[in-house]
């Protein structure tokens, strides 16, 4: 006879109580090491008083979904994923998942409960794609739990079987060649300081964070390309979304504008007695540009131009669309956009 406490998977943080009693053996997942030791102490006392039954193991407190989700977030998401991705997971957890599952045992949540949660989100007006992200987040948590030896089946696996996300094309917008020309001309007139930024976005397809993080040292005037080495998230430099740098060609139009913009920024700094900064598109204070101000400026120019409202990311789609209209190969477009695979480029 004996009672032992240990992890089934070393380093998993999931502690089990193992009991050998009157020729029978059983085990029960408890959770933290402290809780497992307390359970083992209680079981040893009951055995000594001859009050123990194997069935009483079922009364040991299980790991709650919320407890394990927070551990997953702290030990995996915050350490291994980009800040923007972690922020998205945090929103999904706090706003949609934990309110329903936080106080439920991790091993007791069924597929039907996951589906019920998703269906409820659909009835509340959430888009199919957003609901799909919720289910995928739950699935990611359970995949880690399976790796930790806590359970064998993932109740949120394959969410595409019960969530209709619609066509990705339905969520993508872009401007035509004539609309781009009109937008840029309008920007020159109503918001000239935004023009170099907007032109760079439309002629390079860089993501918003990549544009904010651009430095003058990233440009090669002889080769006529920009080396996209970094992005900006929450006021800090980080890697591009792909995790690696890429070269993006500078068009003739952009090549004519950027040097003049650089000279203008240098002249402004010197007139104020300030050092010339290295950021290509700094704020008025010389710091990282505020992403919300960029969206505000784009909306203002679109409105003045009499064009429909599009997302800033749709400028990236516009860039890709114009390249393809100019008979550039999908492989070239993929490399310019920094996609992981040609399939992403083709599908989008």
C-alpha positions in Angstrom: 0.0 0.0 0.0 1.1 3.5 -0.7 0.3 7.0 -1.9 2.7 8.9 -4.2 2.6 12.3 -5.8 4.3 13.0 -9.1 4.0 14.4 -12.6 3.1 11.9 -15.3 5.0 14.1 -17.8 8.1 15.6 -16.1 8.0 19.4 -16.1 4.3 19.6 -17.2 3.1 21.2 -14.0 0.3 18.6 -13.8 0.5 16.6 -10.6 -1.1 13.3 -10.0 -1.9 11.2 -6.9 -1.1 7.5 -7.3 -2.6 5.0 -4.8 -1.9 1.4 -4.3 -4.5 -0.1 -1.9 -5.3 -3.7 -1.1 -4.0 -5.0 -4.3 -5.5 -2.4 -6.5 -3.9 0.6 -8.2 -5.4 3.9 -9.4 -4.4 7.4 -10.1 -6.1 10.8 -10.3 -5.1 14.1 -11.9 -5.2 16.9 -9.2 -3.4 20.0 -10.6 -0.8 21.8 -8.6 1.9 20.1 -6.5 0.5 21.7 -3.4 -3.0 20.4 -4.1 -1.7 17.0 -4.9 0.3 16.8 -1.6 -2.8 17.9 0.4 -4.9 15.2 -1.4 -2.2 12.6 -0.7 -2.1 13.6 3.0 -5.9 13.2 3.3 -5.8 9.8 1.5 -3.1 8.5 3.8 -5.1 9.6 6.9 -8.2 7.9 5.5 -6.2 4.7 4.9 -4.8 4.8 8.4 -8.3 5.1 9.8 -9.5 2.4 7.4 -12.0 4.9 5.9 -10.6 5.0 2.4 -12.3 3.8 -0.7 -10.9 4.0 -4.2 -14.0 5.8 -5.3 -13.1 8.8 -3.1 -10.4 9.7 -5.5 -13.1 11.1 -7.7 -13.7 13.8 -5.0 -10.2 15.2 -5.5 -10.4 18.7 -6.9 -9.7 18.7 -10.7 -7.8 21.2 -12.7 -10.1 24.0 -13.8 -10.0 25.2 -17.4 -9.3 28.8 -16.3 -6.3 27.7 -14.2 -4.8 25.7 -17.1 -5.6 28.4 -19.7 -3.7 31.0 -17.7 -0.7 28.6 -17.3 -0.8 28.0 -21.1 -0.9 31.7 -21.8 2.0 32.5 -19.4 4.3 29.6 -20.3 3.6 29.4 -24.1 1.9 32.4 -25.6 3.8 35.2 -23.9 7.1 33.5 -24.3 7.0 32.0 -27.8 4.5 34.2 -29.8 4.7 37.8 -31.0 3.1 40.5 -28.9 0.3 41.2 -31.3 -0.6 37.5 -31.4 -0.5 37.3 -27.6 -2.8 40.4 -27.4 -5.3 38.7 -29.7 -5.3 35.5 -27.6 -5.8 37.6 -24.4 -8.9 39.3 -25.9 -10.4 36.0 -27.0 -9.8 34.5 -23.6 -11.1 37.4 -21.5 -14.0 38.4 -23.7 -15.3 35.1 -25.0 -13.8 31.9 -23.5 -13.1 32.3 -19.8 -16.5 33.8 -18.9 -18.1 30.5 -20.0 -15.3 27.9 -19.2 -13.2 29.4 -16.4 -14.7 27.5 -13.5 -15.3 24.2 -15.4 -13.0 21.2 -14.9 -10.6 21.0 -17.8 -11.2 17.3 -18.4 -15.0 17.6 -18.2 -15.7 20.1 -21.0 -17.3 18.3 -23.9 -17.4 19.0 -27.6 -21.1 19.8 -27.3 -20.2 22.5 -24.8 -17.7 24.0 -27.2 -20.2 23.9 -30.0 -22.8 25.5 -27.8 -20.5 28.3 -26.9 -19.7 28.9 -30.6 -23.3 28.8 -31.7 -24.1 31.3 -28.9 -21.5 33.7 -30.2 -23.0 33.4 -33.7 -26.4 34.4 -32.4 -24.9 37.4 -30.7 -23.7 38.7 -34.0 -20.1 37.7 -34.0 -18.7 36.8 -37.5 -17.9 33.2 -38.5 -14.2 34.0 -38.7 -14.1 35.5 -35.2 -15.9 32.4 -33.9 -13.4 30.2 -35.7 -10.6 32.0 -33.9 -12.3 31.3 -30.5 -12.6 27.6 -31.3 -9.0 27.4 -32.5 -7.8 29.1 -29.3 -9.7 26.5 -27.2 -8.2 23.8 -29.4 -4.7 25.1 -28.9 -5.1 25.0 -25.1 -6.3 21.4 -25.3 -3.5 20.3 -27.6 -1.1 21.5 -24.9 -3.1 19.6 -22.3 -2.8 16.4 -24.3 1.0 16.9 -24.6 1.0 17.3 -20.8 -0.7 14.0 -20.4 -3.8 15.5 -18.9 -6.3 13.9 -21.3 -6.4 12.1 -24.6 -9.0 13.9 -26.8 -9.4 17.5 -27.9 -13.1 18.6 -27.7 -12.4 21.7 -29.8 -10.6 19.9 -32.7 -11.6 20.5 -36.3 -13.8 23.6 -35.7 -14.4 23.9 -39.4 -16.8 21.1 -39.3 -19.4 23.2 -37.4 -18.4 26.8 -38.0 -19.0 28.4 -41.3 -16.4 31.2 -41.9 -17.4 32.1 -45.4 -15.0 32.9 -48.2 -11.8 34.8 -47.2 -12.4 36.9 -50.3 -15.5 38.3 -48.7 -13.3 40.1 -46.1 -10.7 41.5 -48.5 -11.0 44.9 -50.0 -8.8 46.8 -52.5 -8.7 49.9 -54.7 -8.5 50.0 -58.5 -5.7 51.7 -60.3 -7.8 54.9 -60.9 -8.9 54.9 -57.3 -5.3 54.7 -56.1 -4.4 57.6 -58.3 -7.3 59.7 -57.1 -6.5 58.8 -53.4 -2.9 59.9 -53.7 -3.8 63.1 -55.5 -6.3 63.9 -52.8 -3.8 63.2 -50.0 -1.2 65.5 -51.6 -3.8 68.3 -51.3 -5.6 67.7 -48.0 -3.0 65.9 -45.9 0.5 66.3 -47.5 2.4 65.1 -44.5 0.6 61.7 -44.8 1.4 61.4 -48.5 4.9 59.8 -48.3 3.6 57.2 -45.8 0.5 56.4 -47.8 2.5 56.2 -51.0 5.0 53.8 -49.4 2.1 51.6 -48.2 0.6 51.4 -51.6 3.9 50.9 -53.5 5.5 48.3 -51.1 2.6 46.4 -49.5 4.3 46.7 -46.1 2.2 46.0 -43.0 1.3 48.9 -40.7 3.8 47.8 -38.1 6.6 47.3 -40.7 6.0 50.9 -42.0 6.1 52.4 -38.5 9.4 50.6 -37.8 11.1 51.6 -41.1 14.5 53.3 -40.7 16.5 55.2 -43.4 19.3 52.6 -43.0 16.8 50.0 -44.4 16.9 51.6 -47.9 19.3 50.7 -50.6 19.3 53.6 -53.1 21.6 51.9 -55.5 19.7 48.6 -55.6 16.4 50.5 -55.3 14.9 48.3 -52.6 13.9 48.4 -48.9 15.1 45.7 -46.5 12.2 44.9 -44.2 14.0 43.9 -41.1 11.6 44.7 -38.3 8.1 45.6 -37.2 6.7 47.7 -34.4 4.3 46.5 -31.8 3.2 48.4 -28.7 5.9 50.9 -29.1 8.7 48.4 -29.4 10.7 46.9 -32.3 10.0 43.3 -33.1 10.5 40.9 -36.0 8.3 41.0 -39.1 5.3 38.7 -39.0 7.2 36.0 -41.0 10.0 36.1 -38.5 12.6 36.9 -41.2 13.6 39.9 -43.3 12.8 40.4 -47.0 13.6 42.9 -49.7 10.9 45.0 -51.3 11.5 46.8 -54.6 11.2 50.6 -54.6 9.1 51.9 -57.6 10.1 54.8 -59.7 7.4 57.0 -58.1 8.5 56.1 -54.6 12.1 56.6 -55.5 11.3 60.2 -56.5 9.5 60.9 -53.3 11.5 59.3 -50.4 14.8 61.2 -50.8 12.8 64.5 -50.8 11.0 63.4 -47.7 14.2 62.5 -46.0 15.7 65.9 -46.8 12.5 67.6 -45.4 12.7 65.7 -42.1 16.4 66.5 -41.7 15.7 70.2 -42.4 12.9 70.3 -39.8 15.1 68.6 -37.2 18.0 71.0 -37.8 15.8 74.1 -37.7 14.6 72.9 -34.2 18.2 72.2 -33.1 17.3 68.5 -32.7 19.2 65.5 -34.0 18.1 63.9 -37.2 16.2 60.8 -36.4 16.6 57.5 -38.2 12.9 56.6 -38.3 11.5 57.1 -41.8 8.0 58.0 -40.7 8.2 59.4 -37.1 5.5 61.1 -35.1 5.7 64.9 -34.6 7.7 64.1 -31.4 10.2 61.9 -33.3 8.8 58.7 -31.7 7.0 55.7 -33.2 3.8 56.8 -35.1 0.6 56.0 -33.4 -1.3 53.2 -35.3 -4.7 54.8 -34.5 -3.5 58.1 -36.0 -2.6 56.3 -39.2 -6.1 54.7 -39.4 -7.6 58.2 -38.7 -5.6 59.8 -41.4 -6.5 57.2 -44.0 -10.2 57.5 -43.3 -10.0 61.3 -43.6 -8.3 61.1 -47.0 -10.7 58.4 -48.2 -13.7 60.5 -47.1 -12.3 63.6 -48.9 -11.7 61.6 -52.0 -15.2 60.3 -51.9 -14.0 56.7 -51.8 -15.5 53.8 -49.8 -14.0 53.1 -46.4 -11.4 50.3 -46.4 -9.1 48.9 -43.8 -5.4 50.0 -43.8 -4.5 46.4 -44.4 -6.5 46.6 -47.7 -3.7 48.8 -49.0 -1.5 45.7 -48.9 -4.1 43.8 -50.9 -4.3 46.7 -53.3 -0.5 46.5 -53.8 -0.7 42.8 -54.6 -3.7 43.3 -56.9 -1.9 46.0 -58.9 1.2 43.8 -59.2 -0.9 40.9 -60.6 -2.7 43.3 -63.0 0.8 44.3 -64.3 1.4 40.6 -65.0 3.9 40.0 -62.2 4.2 36.4 -61.2 2.5 35.1 -58.0 6.0 34.0 -56.8 7.2 37.6 -57.1 4.1 38.9 -55.3 4.7 36.2 -52.6 8.3 37.4 -52.0 7.3 41.1 -52.0 4.5 40.5 -49.4 6.6 38.1 -47.3 4.1 35.3 -47.3 5.2 31.9 -45.9 4.0 30.0 -48.9 2.7 30.6 -52.4 -0.6 29.0 -51.3 -1.3 31.9 -49.0 -0.7 34.4 -51.9 -2.9 32.5 -54.3 -5.7 31.9 -51.9 -5.9 35.5 -50.8 
